[in-house]
Amino acid sequence: MALATRTDRKPSLTRTLWESTVGKKAVMAVSGLIMLGYLVAHVMGNLKVFFGPGEFNAYGRWLRTMGGPVLHEEWALWLVRVVLLAAVAAHAVSAYQLSRRDIKARPTAYAHKRRRASYATRTMRWGGVIVGLFIVWHILDLTTLTVNPNAQHGHPYENVVATFSTWYGNVVYIVAMLAVGLHVRHGFWSAAQTLGVGNARRDRALKATANALALVLTAGFLSVPVAVMTGLVN
């Protein structure tokens, strides 16, 4: 008698983790921390605008040549962009799939709404959409210069001033940075819980760290448009 051939394969560990709720939450946590690290570096770079056009434009040139002479011009910058894009995509996809899974788990609405979460938690989904749309705008505004009519290639300081000299540039940026602050506040604490860092003893410290990070990042990012609007940076 011929032996039966087994055609079904056992799924890989990576696929099993990805298809589980725990795995998707872990992907969200790790990708979120990658983006948080980028935000910290980004706001530090943005604050160089207060040291004048020479300092800020030199920083812009350094971004294109960092890693040299080992790496060619812009190779390191593109590496950062690819890693960041992968983190954003993984974060968005896992968030969407977890949201759909949550909706399927309770298809009928509750008879009485329960206050289960904070304001930041309830607005995380819309905040993520706002941040996602802002990323597209930000690239078109200060990277490709497509929507910045007064932009000049190779002059990042002047381009920042041009952006925040318009009412719509300020509105888009301020709304997006407030959404980023809420996202960081909830996301950092949530990531700590997902990765097993949080517990009852560390809960207060983690929440304080999340609040501090959100406050410092939001204030740092908003200080640039405020400085342009008030004439401190011009």
C-alpha positions as a Markdown table, in Angstrom:
| # | Residue | x | y | z |
|---|---|---|---|---|
| 1 | Met | 0.0 | 0.0 | 0.0 |
| 2 | Ala | 1.4 | 3.4 | -1.0 |
| 3 | Leu | 2.2 | 5.8 | 1.7 |
| 4 | Ala | -0.1 | 8.9 | 1.8 |
| 5 | Thr | 1.6 | 12.1 | 0.8 |
| 6 | Arg | 1.1 | 15.0 | 3.2 |
| 7 | Thr | 0.5 | 18.1 | 1.2 |
| 8 | Asp | -0.3 | 20.5 | 4.0 |
| 9 | Arg | 2.6 | 22.3 | 5.5 |
| 10 | Lys | 3.0 | 23.6 | 9.0 |
| 11 | Pro | 3.0 | 27.4 | 8.9 |
| 12 | Ser | 6.3 | 29.1 | 9.8 |
| 13 | Leu | 6.8 | 30.7 | 13.2 |
| 14 | Thr | 6.9 | 34.1 | 11.6 |
| 15 | Arg | 3.5 | 33.6 | 9.9 |
| 16 | Thr | 2.0 | 32.1 | 13.1 |
| 17 | Leu | 3.2 | 35.1 | 15.1 |
| 18 | Trp | 1.9 | 37.6 | 12.5 |
| 19 | Glu | -1.5 | 36.0 | 12.3 |
| 20 | Ser | -1.9 | 36.1 | 16.1 |
| 21 | Thr | -3.3 | 39.1 | 18.0 |
| 22 | Val | -0.3 | 39.1 | 20.3 |
| 23 | Gly | 2.1 | 39.1 | 17.3 |
| 24 | Lys | 0.3 | 42.0 | 15.6 |
| 25 | Lys | 0.4 | 44.0 | 18.9 |
| 26 | Ala | 4.2 | 43.2 | 19.1 |
| 27 | Val | 4.7 | 44.5 | 15.6 |
| 28 | Met | 2.8 | 47.6 | 16.5 |
| 29 | Ala | 4.9 | 48.1 | 19.6 |
| 30 | Val | 8.3 | 47.6 | 17.9 |
| 31 | Ser | 7.4 | 49.7 | 14.8 |
| 32 | Gly | 6.0 | 52.4 | 17.1 |
| 33 | Leu | 9.3 | 52.5 | 19.1 |
| 34 | Ile | 11.3 | 52.8 | 15.9 |
| 35 | Met | 9.1 | 55.8 | 14.8 |
| 36 | Leu | 9.5 | 57.3 | 18.3 |
| 37 | Gly | 13.2 | 57.1 | 18.0 |
| 38 | Tyr | 13.0 | 58.9 | 14.7 |
| 39 | Leu | 10.8 | 61.6 | 16.2 |
| 40 | Val | 13.3 | 62.3 | 18.9 |
| 41 | Ala | 16.1 | 62.6 | 16.4 |
| 42 | His | 13.9 | 64.7 | 14.1 |
| 43 | Val | 12.9 | 67.2 | 16.7 |
| 44 | Met | 16.5 | 67.7 | 17.8 |
| 45 | Gly | 17.4 | 68.4 | 14.2 |
| 46 | Asn | 14.4 | 70.8 | 13.8 |
| 47 | Leu | 15.6 | 72.9 | 16.8 |
| 48 | Lys | 18.8 | 73.8 | 14.9 |
| 49 | Val | 16.6 | 76.3 | 13.0 |
| 50 | Phe | 17.0 | 78.6 | 16.1 |
| 51 | Phe | 20.8 | 78.8 | 15.4 |
| 52 | Gly | 20.2 | 80.5 | 12.0 |
| 53 | Pro | 20.3 | 79.6 | 8.4 |
| 54 | Gly | 24.0 | 78.6 | 8.3 |
| 55 | Glu | 23.6 | 76.0 | 11.1 |
| 56 | Phe | 20.3 | 74.6 | 9.8 |
| 57 | Asn | 21.4 | 74.4 | 6.1 |
| 58 | Ala | 24.6 | 72.7 | 7.2 |
| 59 | Tyr | 22.5 | 70.1 | 9.1 |
| 60 | Gly | 20.5 | 69.6 | 5.9 |
| 61 | Arg | 23.7 | 69.0 | 3.9 |
| 62 | Trp | 25.0 | 66.6 | 6.6 |
| 63 | Leu | 21.9 | 64.5 | 6.3 |
| 64 | Arg | 22.7 | 63.8 | 2.7 |
| 65 | Thr | 26.4 | 63.0 | 3.3 |
| 66 | Met | 26.2 | 61.1 | 6.6 |
| 67 | Gly | 27.9 | 57.8 | 6.5 |
| 68 | Gly | 30.6 | 59.1 | 4.1 |
| 69 | Pro | 33.1 | 58.4 | 2.9 |
| 70 | Val | 32.2 | 54.8 | 3.5 |
| 71 | Leu | 28.7 | 55.3 | 2.0 |
| 72 | His | 27.9 | 57.3 | -1.1 |
| 73 | Glu | 25.9 | 60.5 | -0.9 |
| 74 | Glu | 22.3 | 59.9 | 0.4 |
| 75 | Trp | 22.8 | 56.2 | 0.9 |
| 76 | Ala | 22.5 | 56.5 | 4.6 |
| 77 | Leu | 19.6 | 58.9 | 4.3 |
| 78 | Trp | 17.7 | 56.4 | 2.0 |
| 79 | Leu | 18.5 | 53.6 | 4.4 |
| 80 | Val | 16.8 | 55.6 | 7.2 |
| 81 | Arg | 13.9 | 56.3 | 4.9 |
| 82 | Val | 13.4 | 52.7 | 4.0 |
| 83 | Val | 13.5 | 51.5 | 7.6 |
| 84 | Leu | 11.1 | 54.3 | 8.6 |
| 85 | Leu | 8.7 | 53.5 | 5.7 |
| 86 | Ala | 8.7 | 49.8 | 6.7 |
| 87 | Ala | 7.9 | 50.8 | 10.3 |
| 88 | Val | 5.1 | 53.0 | 9.2 |
| 89 | Ala | 3.6 | 50.4 | 6.9 |
| 90 | Ala | 3.9 | 47.6 | 9.5 |
| 91 | His | 2.3 | 49.9 | 12.1 |
| 92 | Ala | -0.5 | 50.9 | 9.9 |
| 93 | Val | -1.3 | 47.4 | 8.6 |
| 94 | Ser | -1.2 | 45.8 | 12.0 |
| 95 | Ala | -3.4 | 48.6 | 13.5 |
| 96 | Tyr | -5.9 | 48.2 | 10.7 |
| 97 | Gln | -6.1 | 44.4 | 11.1 |
| 98 | Leu | -6.4 | 44.6 | 14.8 |
| 99 | Ser | -9.2 | 47.1 | 14.5 |
| 100 | Arg | -11.1 | 44.9 | 12.0 |
| 101 | Arg | -10.5 | 41.9 | 14.3 |
| 102 | Asp | -11.9 | 43.9 | 17.3 |
| 103 | Ile | -15.0 | 44.9 | 15.3 |
| 104 | Lys | -15.7 | 41.3 | 14.2 |
| 105 | Ala | -15.3 | 40.1 | 17.8 |
| 106 | Arg | -18.3 | 42.3 | 18.9 |
| 107 | Pro | -20.5 | 42.9 | 15.8 |
| 108 | Thr | -23.4 | 44.4 | 17.7 |
| 109 | Ala | -23.1 | 47.7 | 19.6 |
| 110 | Tyr | -23.3 | 47.7 | 23.3 |
| 111 | Ala | -26.7 | 48.7 | 24.8 |
| 112 | His | -24.9 | 51.2 | 27.1 |
| 113 | Lys | -21.6 | 52.7 | 26.1 |
| 114 | Arg | -18.9 | 52.2 | 28.6 |
| 115 | Arg | -16.1 | 54.6 | 29.4 |
| 116 | Arg | -13.4 | 52.0 | 28.8 |
| 117 | Ala | -10.5 | 54.3 | 27.8 |
| 118 | Ser | -9.0 | 57.7 | 28.0 |
| 119 | Tyr | -9.6 | 60.5 | 25.4 |
| 120 | Ala | -6.2 | 59.6 | 23.8 |
| 121 | Thr | -7.2 | 55.9 | 23.4 |
| 122 | Arg | -10.5 | 56.7 | 21.8 |
| 123 | Thr | -8.9 | 59.0 | 19.3 |
| 124 | Met | -5.9 | 56.8 | 18.4 |
| 125 | Arg | -7.5 | 55.6 | 15.2 |
| 126 | Trp | -8.4 | 59.0 | 13.9 |
| 127 | Gly | -5.1 | 60.3 | 15.2 |
| 128 | Gly | -3.2 | 57.7 | 13.2 |
| 129 | Val | -5.1 | 58.7 | 10.0 |
| 130 | Ile | -4.3 | 62.4 | 10.6 |
| 131 | Val | -0.6 | 61.5 | 11.1 |
| 132 | Gly | -0.6 | 59.3 | 8.0 |
| 133 | Leu | -2.0 | 62.1 | 5.9 |
| 134 | Phe | 0.4 | 64.6 | 7.4 |
| 135 | Ile | 3.4 | 62.4 | 6.4 |
| 136 | Val | 2.3 | 62.6 | 2.8 |
| 137 | Trp | 1.9 | 66.4 | 3.1 |
| 138 | His | 5.2 | 66.8 | 4.9 |
| 139 | Ile | 7.1 | 64.9 | 2.1 |
| 140 | Leu | 5.4 | 67.0 | -0.6 |
| 141 | Asp | 6.0 | 70.2 | 1.3 |
| 142 | Leu | 9.7 | 69.9 | 2.5 |
| 143 | Thr | 11.2 | 67.0 | 0.7 |
| 144 | Thr | 9.9 | 67.1 | -2.9 |
| 145 | Leu | 8.8 | 70.8 | -2.5 |
| 146 | Thr | 5.7 | 70.1 | -4.6 |
| 147 | Val | 3.2 | 72.1 | -2.5 |
| 148 | Asn | 5.7 | 74.7 | -1.3 |
| 149 | Pro | 5.5 | 77.5 | -4.0 |
| 150 | Asn | 8.3 | 79.6 | -2.4 |
| 151 | Ala | 10.7 | 76.7 | -1.8 |
| 152 | Gln | 14.3 | 76.6 | -3.0 |
| 153 | His | 16.3 | 73.4 | -3.6 |
| 154 | Gly | 19.2 | 73.1 | -1.2 |
| 155 | His | 17.9 | 75.8 | 1.2 |
| 156 | Pro | 16.0 | 74.0 | 4.0 |
| 157 | Tyr | 16.0 | 77.0 | 6.4 |
| 158 | Glu | 14.4 | 79.2 | 3.8 |
| 159 | Asn | 11.9 | 76.4 | 3.0 |
| 160 | Val | 10.8 | 76.0 | 6.6 |
| 161 | Val | 10.3 | 79.8 | 6.8 |
| 162 | Ala | 8.3 | 79.7 | 3.6 |
| 163 | Thr | 6.1 | 76.9 | 4.9 |
| 164 | Phe | 5.2 | 78.5 | 8.2 |
| 165 | Ser | 4.7 | 81.9 | 6.6 |
| 166 | Thr | 1.3 | 80.6 | 5.3 |
| 167 | Trp | -1.8 | 80.1 | 7.4 |
| 168 | Tyr | -2.5 | 76.6 | 6.0 |
| 169 | Gly | 1.0 | 75.4 | 6.5 |
| 170 | Asn | 0.7 | 76.3 | 10.2 |
| 171 | Val | -2.8 | 74.8 | 10.6 |
| 172 | Val | -1.8 | 71.5 | 9.0 |
| 173 | Tyr | 1.4 | 71.2 | 11.1 |
| 174 | Ile | -0.1 | 72.2 | 14.4 |
| 175 | Val | -3.1 | 69.8 | 14.1 |
| 176 | Ala | -0.7 | 67.0 | 13.1 |
| 177 | Met | 1.7 | 67.6 | 15.9 |
| 178 | Leu | -1.1 | 67.6 | 18.5 |
| 179 | Ala | -2.2 | 64.2 | 17.0 |
| 180 | Val | 1.4 | 63.0 | 17.3 |
| 181 | Gly | 1.5 | 64.0 | 20.9 |
| 182 | Leu | -1.7 | 62.1 | 21.8 |
| 183 | His | -0.4 | 59.1 | 19.8 |
| 184 | Val | 3.0 | 59.1 | 21.6 |
| 185 | Arg | 1.3 | 59.5 | 25.0 |
| 186 | His | -0.9 | 56.4 | 24.6 |
| 187 | Gly | 1.4 | 54.5 | 22.3 |
| 188 | Phe | 4.5 | 54.5 | 24.5 |
| 189 | Trp | 2.6 | 53.1 | 27.5 |
| 190 | Ser | 0.8 | 50.6 | 25.4 |
| 191 | Ala | 4.0 | 49.4 | 23.8 |
| 192 | Ala | 5.5 | 48.9 | 27.2 |
| 193 | Gln | 2.6 | 46.7 | 28.2 |
| 194 | Thr | 2.7 | 44.7 | 25.0 |
| 195 | Leu | 6.5 | 44.0 | 25.3 |
| 196 | Gly | 6.1 | 43.0 | 29.0 |
| 197 | Val | 8.0 | 46.0 | 30.4 |
| 198 | Gly | 5.1 | 47.3 | 32.4 |
| 199 | Asn | 3.7 | 46.1 | 35.6 |
| 200 | Ala | 1.8 | 47.5 | 38.6 |
| 201 | Arg | 5.0 | 48.8 | 40.2 |
| 202 | Arg | 6.3 | 50.6 | 37.1 |
| 203 | Asp | 2.9 | 51.7 | 35.9 |
| 204 | Arg | 3.2 | 55.3 | 37.3 |
| 205 | Ala | 6.7 | 55.8 | 36.0 |
| 206 | Leu | 5.8 | 54.6 | 32.5 |
| 207 | Lys | 2.8 | 56.9 | 32.4 |
| 208 | Ala | 4.9 | 59.8 | 33.6 |
| 209 | Thr | 7.5 | 59.0 | 30.9 |
| 210 | Ala | 4.8 | 58.8 | 28.2 |
| 211 | Asn | 3.4 | 62.1 | 29.3 |
| 212 | Ala | 6.8 | 63.8 | 29.4 |
| 213 | Leu | 7.8 | 62.4 | 26.0 |
| 214 | Ala | 4.5 | 63.6 | 24.4 |
| 215 | Leu | 4.8 | 67.0 | 26.0 |
| 216 | Val | 8.5 | 67.5 | 25.0 |
| 217 | Leu | 8.0 | 66.3 | 21.4 |
| 218 | Thr | 4.9 | 68.3 | 20.9 |
| 219 | Ala | 6.4 | 71.5 | 22.4 |
| 220 | Gly | 9.6 | 71.0 | 20.4 |
| 221 | Phe | 7.8 | 70.5 | 17.1 |
| 222 | Leu | 5.4 | 73.4 | 17.6 |
| 223 | Ser | 8.1 | 75.8 | 18.7 |
| 224 | Val | 9.3 | 76.1 | 15.0 |
| 225 | Pro | 6.1 | 77.3 | 13.4 |
| 226 | Val | 5.4 | 79.6 | 16.5 |
| 227 | Ala | 8.9 | 81.1 | 16.1 |
| 228 | Val | 8.3 | 81.8 | 12.4 |
| 229 | Met | 4.9 | 83.3 | 13.1 |
| 230 | Thr | 6.3 | 85.6 | 15.8 |
| 231 | Gly | 9.3 | 86.6 | 13.7 |
| 232 | Leu | 11.8 | 85.0 | 16.0 |
| 233 | Val | 12.9 | 82.9 | 13.0 |
| 234 | Asn | 12.8 | 84.7 | 9.7 |
